[in-house]
């Protein structure tokens, strides 16, 4: 079995092409593949399947748990489909556990994906990391996000452990936590701790959550457009007047690997 390693703003994945839906990855297999010491090493695994004739993104976190979708991962999947000749360039859909997503995929340039509605779940949240606590926003992008704003990223310290987010009962399946700094030029800098993964170099759904939270934080109304800089690169998020978010950024395939020894 061949897996392809790729990334979107250094949020990295192993992709497996399985249009016949013949492969059922066990959590421990995903863990071995994604292990950065003994495996290929990645933030997650994407099985490229099909449902009702449409492409389906079966996304697994590094710990083997399933997730609704991944905004960086779906762009890398789209790049794989076009670059490997399974799908023509242009606009096409990919189904996910969070519903159908439509992508605009050129041959070589940045890829855009309509991420669907992004919304605030009302009620203040707090996030605590390394003894410091911030209040913030509870945002849903098909998966849950807690977004807080800091004066400077150095305040956060390391993110080796998951931040403590309250109220805990808001997130029975865990939560992605984003820390955001507003830069002097109006762009946003962010760090993210993803549930089931840890700190990652980028997070597609996280940037969409950050874009809405930044709009609320600034007291602005929709539509809005933000340039967001996670550690792994640069992404653009546009949210229209109906709260639909479009994420635009790069996606790159790096190399193929034999997965046999991890299964």
N, C-alpha and C positions, 0 to 999 in steps of 0.2 A: 504494500500500500504506500502510495506517495503522498506526502504532505508538502505544501508550498508555504514558505515563510515570507511574510510581508508586513508592512506597517503603514499607518496613517498618522502623521506627526508623531512618530516613534511609539505609538500605541500599537503593539505588535501581536501578530496572530499566526497560527498555523491553519491553513485551509486544506480541506480534503474534498475532492470532487466526487459526489455520490448521487447522481441524478436518479438512480434506481432505488434510492433509500434502502440500500442493502446493509449499511453499517450502523451498528448500535454501540456507540462508545460508552464504556463504563466509566464512572467518575475516577477510579484509580488509573485508568489508561490515560485520561485527559491530564491528570496530575503528573504522570510520568513524562508525557510529551512536553508539557509546559514548564517542567522543572528547569530552572536556569543553570543548575549545577550538573545534573546528570542527563537531562533531556535536550531537546532543541532549544527550549526557552522562549516563553511568550506570555502575554497577558491573558490569552484565551485561545480557544479552538473553534473554528467555524466549519461545520459540515455543510457543503453546498448540495442541498437536495432539491426535490421538486414536489409540489402539491398542486393537483388539478392543472397540470401543464405549466405552472408558474414556478419560477425559482423560489426556493425557500431557504432562509438563513437559520440554521440550527446552531445557536451560539451557546458555548459553554465557557464559564469563567475558569480561571486557572485551577481552582479547587475542585472542578468537576461539576459544579452546580450549573443549572440552566439559567439563562437570563432572557429578558423580553427581547432586547435587541441591543445593538451597539452602533453608534453613529460613525465612528472611525472604521469599525470592522465591516460595515455594509458597503462603504466606499472601496475598501480593499477587495471585498468579494466582487464588486462590480468591475473593478480593474482586472481581476482574474478572468472573469467571464469574457470580457472584450479582448484582452490581450491573448488569451488562449484560444480564441476563435469559437467560443460556445454561444456568443451573443454579439449582435452587431452594435456598433457605437450608436449613441443617440439617447432617447428617453425610453426607459423601460422599468417595469415594476419588479420588486423583490418582496416576497411575503416574509413576515416575521411573526413572532409571538405577540407583538404589539400591532399586528395588522399590516396591510400592504403599504409599502413605501415606494415612491417614484423617484428615480434618479436621472440626472442628465450627465451622460458619460461620454466625453470626447475621447479621441484616440490616445492623447498624451497629456492634456492639461488637467487642471483641478476638476474634481467631481463634486456635483451638488446633489444633495438628497433632501427631499421634503420629509421632515421628521414628524409631521403631524402637529397636533395641538400641544402647546406647552401651557401649563396653568399653575397658579398658586393655590395650594391647599391652605386655607386660612387657619391661623393659629401660630403664634410665635414659637420658634424652636431655639434651643441653645446647643452649641457644640463646644466640647472641652477637649483640649489637646495640650499635653505637657504642663498641666496645672493652670492653663489660661482658658477662659470661657468667653465666647462671643454669642450674641443673639443674631438670628438670621431668618431666612425664608425657607418655607417648606414648598418645594416645587415638584410637580409631576411632569415627566416627559415620556410617559408610558412606563417608566421606572422611577423610583423615588430619589429625590436629591435634597440635601440640606446645604444651603448656600449661606456663607457668612463673609463679611467684609473686614479686612484688616488694614491697618495703616502701612505695615511693611511685612513682607513675607518672612523676615528673620524672626518675627514674633512667634511663629508657629513651631519652630524647632523641627525635629524629625517626625515623620509619619510612619514609623515602624509598627505602631499599634493603631488600631482603628480609633478615631475620635469617639468620645462618648456623646451621644446625641439624645436630647430630652425634648418632649416626652417619648420614652421608648416604645410605648404602645402604638405610636403612629407608624412604626416601621417593624412589623412582625417578621419580615423577611430580610431585615437589614436595610442599610441606606448608603448611598454614595454621598460623600461630603466634599464640598468645594470651598476653598479659601480663595478670596478674590481681593486684589489690590487695584485701585483705580490709578492709572498712570497719569503724569502731567499732560500728556498729549491726548488724553481721553480714551486711549485704549485700555484693555483690561489684562492683568496678569493673573494667572490662576495656578493653584496646585490642587490635586484631587486624590482622595483615598477612596478606591472603589471596593464595594462589598464583594467578598469572595476572591479578591485579587491583592489588595494593598495599594500603596501609592503607585500610580502609573504616570507615564510621560505625557499623557493626554487622555481625554474622554469626550467623545462626540456628544452623547446625550448631556453630559455635564456642562459643555459649553453652551448648549441651548438653555439649560437651567440657569446658568450664569447670566446669559443675555437677558432673560426675563427678570431675574433678581436685580440686575444692574438698572434696568428700566424703572422698576419699582423703587429702588434705592435712590435714584436720581429724581424721583417725582415726575417722571416723564410718562407720556401716553404712547400707545402703539399707533402706527408702525414704528419699529426701531431697528437700527443696524449697529452691530458691535464687532470690533476686531478684538479677538481674544488670543492671548499668548500663553498657552501651557508650556511646560519645559521643553516639549518635543517639537514645537513649531508655531505656526500661525494659522488661525482659522477665522472665518467670517460667518456670523450668524445674523440672519434677517428674520424678524418676526412681523408678519403683516397685521392688518387691523382686525383679523379674525383669530389671532393667536396661533397661526400656523408658522412653524419655524422651518427655515431652510438653512442647512449647514453646508459650507463649501470649503474644500481643502484638498490636499494632495493624497495620493495613495500609490504605494510602490510595492512591487514584487521583488524579492531578493534571490531566493534559491529554493530548489526542490530537495527534499530529504526522504529517505526510506524510513517509514515508521514501524517496520516489522518488529524491531527489537523492543519497542515500547508496548506492544499489544499482548 
